[in-house]
Amino acid sequence: MKTRFLLRAASPVLMFALLSGTVMGRESRTRNVLTKADDSFFRTDSAMRVGLRLLDWQRNTGAWPKNVEMAMPLDDEARSQVLADKERRDDSTIDNRATTMQMRFLARLYRETHDARFRESFLRGVKYLLDAQYDNGGWPQFWPETIGYQVHITYNDDAMVRVMYVLRDIASGTAPYDGDLVSADIRRRAQEAFDKGIECILATQMECNGTLTVWCQQHDHVTLLPAPARAYELPSYCTSESASIVALLMELPHPDQRVVRAVDAAMAWFERTQLKGIRVEYVRGEDGKLADVKVVKDAKARPLWARFYDLKDCQPFFCDRDGIPRRNLSEIGFERRTGYGWYSGAPGELKKQYKKFKKSLPKSVK
């Protein structure tokens, strides 16, 4: 779905270049270079070339679009189209790691090169994140121009959480955001934005019969209520995104009683809603391609959580593009059944961190 959005949004010239392979070089085969490169890479000419491409792709808003292999070389015609698109205001986003991923790469590159162009680009990214934040502390999926659900406060795919980690590390001067990358004023503003984000998280945690639970993938940017996104993403209790939020809250150096209450409530909800005795089986065909996704019984399997739980009965549900919730994964069509992550083990991975979190709390907030 997200890839098809890109194909519709990009120009014919650029899409021909991206899809035909006519502009692809050896560097383009390193798809994860923006996130997986080690420190030594940033001392190479290849890193410099990738950094310069990121400058080309950066919109005048200060952000970047998503679902684009930006490490890939471009021929003159494709690059001209990328530069012409700098004025676009409808594809700047924090979704799918966009913007935060490019910012981190540029910060790492600046540490090694001290090239002012990369610092300036990074700072424009910081300004974008600060300007895009709502007064209530949340961030929309896209900004400044949005369509439909893009305006909602977006926890989906950890979009807002990733922004907050970047701002937290900028504020504290944690590498690669150390040295002279940002001013003291920017660090102060990053901390203020992070603190507002925490307030938004606490304000959007849902209640059921007076008991705090977890979060939805997106919340209305005005009412803060759980909000829908795509047809198969209904307002619901959402496990994976909620697990990431709880992990962030547990990393706060001085959590107050509200934070502790929020963490305790979410962990209790995870305990109540875990699914035991099943595992997800990915069936491959003879050609190696994914042929189906099934849920099978397995008494030895680790606990799982459905991606969505309905807001009425707190029961797992699965949804196709028709927007109709169903109780079993097998009841939805092949395309959505195999093209979406319907289960998660993320809440189970929080137990050790939670135990450490509780042990470290002072008596005043326990």
C-alpha positions as CSV (number, residue, x, y, z in Angstrom):
1,M,0.0,0.0,0.0
2,K,2.7,2.5,1.0
3,T,4.8,1.6,-2.1
4,R,1.9,2.1,-4.4
5,F,1.4,5.6,-2.9
6,L,5.0,6.4,-3.8
7,L,4.5,5.2,-7.4
8,R,1.5,7.5,-7.8
9,A,3.2,10.5,-6.2
10,A,6.5,10.4,-8.1
11,S,7.0,11.8,-11.5
12,P,7.1,9.5,-14.6
13,V,10.7,10.4,-15.3
14,L,11.9,9.7,-11.8
15,M,9.9,6.4,-11.5
16,F,11.4,5.2,-14.8
17,A,14.9,5.9,-13.4
18,L,14.1,4.2,-10.1
19,L,12.4,1.1,-11.6
20,S,14.5,0.5,-14.7
21,G,17.8,0.3,-13.0
22,T,19.5,2.6,-15.5
23,V,20.9,4.8,-12.8
24,M,21.8,2.1,-10.3
25,G,25.4,1.7,-9.2
26,R,27.2,-0.5,-6.6
27,E,26.2,1.7,-3.7
28,S,22.5,1.3,-4.4
29,R,22.7,-2.4,-3.5
30,T,23.3,-1.4,0.1
31,R,19.7,-0.7,0.9
32,N,20.2,-0.2,4.6
33,V,23.2,2.1,4.3
34,L,21.3,5.0,6.1
35,T,20.7,2.9,9.2
36,K,23.3,0.1,9.2
37,A,26.6,1.7,8.2
38,D,29.3,1.5,10.8
39,D,31.4,4.5,11.9
40,S,34.2,3.8,9.4
41,F,31.8,4.2,6.5
42,F,31.4,7.9,7.3
43,R,35.1,8.5,6.5
44,T,34.7,7.3,2.9
45,D,33.9,9.0,-0.4
46,S,30.8,6.8,-0.6
47,A,29.4,8.3,2.5
48,M,30.0,11.8,1.2
49,R,28.1,10.9,-2.0
50,V,25.2,9.5,-0.1
51,G,25.1,12.6,2.1
52,L,25.0,14.9,-0.9
53,R,22.1,12.9,-2.3
54,L,20.2,13.4,0.9
55,L,20.6,17.1,0.5
56,D,19.0,16.8,-3.0
57,W,16.1,14.8,-1.6
58,Q,15.4,17.1,1.4
59,R,12.3,19.2,0.8
60,N,12.3,22.9,1.5
61,T,10.1,22.1,4.5
62,G,13.2,20.6,6.1
63,A,11.9,17.0,5.9
64,W,12.1,14.1,3.5
65,P,9.6,11.9,1.7
66,K,9.3,8.2,2.5
67,N,9.8,4.9,0.7
68,V,12.6,6.1,-1.5
69,E,16.0,4.5,-1.8
70,M,17.9,7.7,-1.4
71,A,21.4,6.1,-1.4
72,M,20.9,5.2,-5.0
73,P,22.8,7.3,-7.6
74,L,20.6,9.3,-10.0
75,D,21.3,10.3,-13.6
76,D,21.0,14.0,-14.5
77,E,17.4,13.8,-15.6
78,A,16.3,12.0,-12.5
79,R,18.2,14.4,-10.3
80,S,16.7,17.4,-12.0
81,Q,13.2,16.0,-11.1
82,V,14.2,15.4,-7.5
83,L,15.5,19.0,-7.2
84,A,12.3,20.3,-8.9
85,D,10.3,18.5,-6.2
86,K,11.9,20.3,-3.4
87,E,9.0,22.7,-3.3
88,R,6.5,19.9,-2.5
89,R,4.8,20.3,0.8
90,D,2.6,17.2,0.7
91,D,5.1,14.4,1.2
92,S,7.2,15.6,4.1
93,T,6.8,12.9,6.8
94,I,8.0,11.1,9.8
95,D,6.4,7.8,8.7
96,N,8.4,4.7,7.9
97,R,11.6,6.3,9.5
98,A,11.6,9.2,7.1
99,T,13.3,12.4,8.2
100,T,14.7,11.0,11.5
101,M,16.7,8.4,9.5
102,Q,18.2,11.0,7.2
103,M,18.9,13.3,10.1
104,R,20.8,10.7,12.0
105,F,22.9,9.9,8.9
106,L,23.8,13.5,8.4
107,A,24.7,14.0,12.0
108,R,27.1,11.0,11.8
109,L,28.5,12.3,8.6
110,Y,29.1,15.8,10.0
111,R,31.0,14.3,13.0
112,E,33.5,12.9,10.5
113,T,33.7,15.6,7.9
114,H,32.7,18.8,9.6
115,D,31.2,19.8,6.3
116,A,28.8,22.7,7.1
117,R,26.3,21.6,4.4
118,F,25.4,18.5,6.4
119,R,25.0,20.5,9.6
120,E,22.8,23.0,7.9
121,S,20.7,20.2,6.4
122,F,20.4,18.5,9.8
123,L,19.3,21.8,11.5
124,R,16.6,22.3,8.9
125,G,15.4,18.8,9.9
126,V,15.3,19.8,13.5
127,K,13.3,22.9,12.7
128,Y,10.9,20.7,10.8
129,L,10.3,18.5,13.8
130,L,9.9,21.4,16.2
131,D,7.5,23.3,13.8
132,A,5.4,20.2,13.1
133,Q,4.6,19.4,16.7
134,Y,1.1,20.3,17.8
135,D,0.5,22.4,20.9
136,N,-0.7,19.3,22.7
137,G,2.7,17.7,22.1
138,G,1.8,15.2,19.4
139,W,3.1,14.9,15.8
140,P,1.1,14.3,12.6
141,Q,2.2,11.7,10.2
142,F,2.7,14.3,7.4
143,W,3.2,18.1,7.7
144,P,2.6,20.8,6.6
145,E,0.1,19.5,4.1
146,T,-2.0,16.5,5.1
147,I,-4.7,14.3,3.6
148,G,-7.3,12.4,5.7
149,Y,-5.8,10.5,8.6
150,Q,-2.3,12.0,8.0
151,V,-3.4,14.8,10.3
152,H,-3.8,12.5,13.3
153,I,-1.2,12.2,16.1
154,T,0.7,9.2,14.8
155,Y,2.1,6.4,17.0
156,N,1.7,4.0,14.1
157,D,5.0,2.3,13.2
158,D,6.6,4.2,16.1
159,A,6.7,7.4,14.1
160,M,6.2,9.8,17.0
161,V,8.4,7.7,19.3
162,R,11.3,7.8,16.9
163,V,11.0,11.6,16.7
164,M,11.1,11.8,20.5
165,Y,14.2,9.7,20.8
166,V,16.0,12.0,18.3
167,L,14.9,15.1,20.3
168,R,15.9,13.5,23.6
169,D,19.3,12.7,22.3
170,I,19.8,16.1,20.8
171,A,18.8,17.7,24.1
172,S,21.3,15.5,26.0
173,G,24.1,15.8,23.5
174,T,24.2,12.0,23.0
175,A,26.2,10.9,20.0
176,P,25.9,11.5,17.1
177,Y,24.2,14.7,18.2
178,D,27.2,15.9,20.3
179,G,29.9,18.5,19.6
180,D,29.0,21.7,17.8
181,L,26.2,20.2,15.8
182,V,23.5,22.2,17.5
183,S,23.4,25.3,19.8
184,A,22.5,25.4,23.4
185,D,19.2,27.0,22.4
186,I,18.3,24.1,20.1
187,R,19.1,21.6,22.8
188,R,16.8,23.5,25.2
189,R,14.0,23.6,22.6
190,A,14.5,19.9,21.8
191,Q,14.0,19.1,25.5
192,E,10.9,21.2,25.7
193,A,9.4,19.4,22.7
194,F,10.3,16.1,24.2
195,D,8.6,17.0,27.4
196,K,5.5,18.1,25.6
197,G,5.5,14.7,23.7
198,I,5.5,12.9,27.1
199,E,2.5,15.0,28.2
200,C,0.7,14.0,24.9
201,I,1.5,10.3,25.5
202,L,0.0,10.5,29.0
203,A,-3.0,12.4,27.8
204,T,-3.8,9.9,25.0
205,Q,-3.5,6.7,27.1
206,M,-7.0,5.2,26.8
207,E,-9.2,4.2,29.7
208,C,-11.7,1.3,30.0
209,N,-14.2,1.6,32.9
210,G,-11.9,4.0,34.7
211,T,-8.8,1.8,34.2
212,L,-5.9,2.9,32.1
213,T,-5.0,0.6,29.2
214,V,-2.7,1.3,26.2
215,W,-2.8,3.5,23.0
216,C,-4.3,3.5,19.6
217,Q,-2.1,3.7,16.4
218,Q,-3.3,7.2,15.9
219,H,-5.3,9.7,18.0
220,D,-7.4,12.7,16.9
221,H,-5.2,15.8,16.9
222,V,-7.9,17.8,18.6
223,T,-10.0,15.5,20.8
224,L,-7.1,13.0,21.5
225,L,-9.6,10.2,21.0
226,P,-8.5,7.0,19.2
227,A,-8.9,7.6,15.4
228,P,-9.1,5.5,12.3
229,A,-6.5,5.4,9.5
230,R,-6.7,3.1,6.5
231,A,-9.8,1.0,6.0
232,Y,-8.3,-2.0,7.9
233,E,-6.9,0.2,10.7
234,L,-9.9,0.8,13.0
235,P,-9.8,2.6,16.3
236,S,-8.5,0.0,18.7
237,Y,-6.1,-1.0,21.5
238,C,-2.8,-1.4,19.6
239,T,0.0,-3.6,21.0
240,S,3.2,-3.0,19.1
241,E,3.0,0.8,19.2
242,S,2.0,0.7,22.8
243,A,5.0,-1.5,23.7
244,S,7.3,1.1,22.1
245,I,5.6,3.9,24.1
246,V,6.0,2.0,27.3
247,A,9.7,1.3,26.6
248,L,10.2,5.0,26.1
249,L,8.5,5.9,29.3
250,M,10.6,3.5,31.2
251,E,13.8,5.2,30.0
252,L,12.9,8.5,31.5
253,P,15.6,9.4,34.1
254,H,13.2,10.7,36.7
255,P,9.7,9.4,36.1
256,D,6.9,10.9,38.2
257,Q,3.9,9.1,39.6
258,R,1.8,9.7,36.4
259,V,4.5,8.0,34.3
260,V,4.7,5.1,36.8
261,R,0.9,4.7,36.8
262,A,0.9,4.7,33.0
263,V,3.6,2.1,32.7
264,D,2.0,-0.1,35.4
265,A,-1.4,0.1,33.7
266,A,-0.1,-0.8,30.3
267,M,2.0,-3.7,31.6
268,A,-1.1,-5.0,33.4
269,W,-3.1,-4.7,30.2
270,F,-0.5,-6.7,28.3
271,E,-0.6,-9.4,30.9
272,R,-4.4,-9.7,30.6
273,T,-4.5,-9.7,26.8
274,Q,-1.6,-12.1,25.9
275,L,-2.4,-15.0,23.7
276,K,-0.8,-18.4,24.6
277,G,-0.5,-21.7,22.8
278,I,-0.3,-20.3,19.3
279,R,2.3,-19.2,16.8
280,V,2.3,-17.5,13.4
281,E,3.5,-19.8,10.5
282,Y,4.7,-18.2,7.3
283,V,4.2,-20.7,4.5
284,R,6.5,-20.5,1.5
285,G,5.9,-21.8,-1.9
286,E,8.3,-23.8,-4.1
287,D,9.6,-20.5,-5.5
288,G,10.4,-19.3,-2.1
289,K,7.7,-16.6,-2.1
290,L,5.3,-16.1,0.8
291,A,2.3,-18.3,0.0
292,D,0.2,-17.8,3.2
293,V,0.2,-16.8,6.8
294,K,-1.5,-19.2,9.3
295,V,-2.0,-19.3,13.0
296,V,-1.3,-22.8,14.4
297,K,-1.4,-24.3,17.9
298,D,1.9,-24.6,19.7
299,A,1.9,-25.3,23.4
300,K,5.6,-24.3,23.6
301,A,5.2,-20.9,21.8
302,R,6.0,-17.7,23.5
303,P,3.0,-15.4,24.2
304,L,1.8,-13.3,21.3
305,W,-0.5,-10.3,21.1
306,A,-2.8,-9.4,18.3
307,R,-2.1,-6.1,16.6
308,F,-5.6,-4.8,17.3
309,Y,-8.1,-5.4,20.1
310,D,-11.5,-3.9,19.8
311,L,-12.5,-1.1,22.1
312,K,-15.8,-2.7,23.2
313,D,-14.8,-6.2,24.3
314,C,-11.1,-6.0,24.2
315,Q,-10.9,-9.0,21.8
316,P,-8.5,-9.5,18.9
317,F,-9.7,-8.6,15.5
318,F,-8.4,-8.7,11.9
319,C,-9.6,-6.4,9.1
320,D,-9.5,-6.4,5.4
321,R,-9.8,-3.4,3.0
322,D,-13.6,-3.6,3.4
323,G,-13.3,-2.2,6.9
324,I,-15.2,-5.1,8.5
325,P,-13.5,-6.6,11.6
326,R,-13.3,-10.3,11.9
327,R,-12.2,-12.6,14.7
328,N,-9.8,-14.9,12.8
329,L,-6.9,-14.1,10.6
330,S,-8.0,-16.8,8.1
331,E,-11.2,-14.8,7.5
332,I,-9.5,-12.0,5.7
333,G,-8.2,-12.0,2.1
334,F,-4.8,-13.2,1.0
335,E,-3.5,-9.7,0.2
336,R,-4.1,-8.3,3.7
337,R,-3.4,-11.6,5.5
338,T,0.1,-11.8,4.1
339,G,0.8,-8.1,3.7
340,Y,0.4,-6.8,7.2
341,G,1.8,-7.7,10.6
342,W,-1.2,-9.0,12.6
343,Y,0.7,-10.3,15.6
344,S,3.5,-9.0,17.8
345,G,5.7,-10.4,20.6
346,A,6.9,-6.9,21.5
347,P,5.0,-6.6,24.9
348,G,6.7,-9.8,26.1
349,E,10.1,-8.2,25.5
350,L,9.4,-5.5,28.0
351,K,9.4,-7.7,31.1
352,K,13.1,-7.4,32.0
353,Q,13.1,-3.7,31.4
354,Y,9.9,-3.4,33.6
355,K,11.5,-5.3,36.4
356,K,14.6,-3.1,36.3
357,F,12.3,0.0,36.0
358,K,10.3,-0.9,39.1
359,K,13.4,-1.7,41.1
360,S,15.0,1.6,40.3
361,L,12.1,3.8,41.4
362,P,12.4,5.9,44.6
363,K,9.8,5.2,47.3
364,S,8.2,8.5,46.6
365,V,6.8,7.4,43.3
366,K,6.3,3.6,43.8
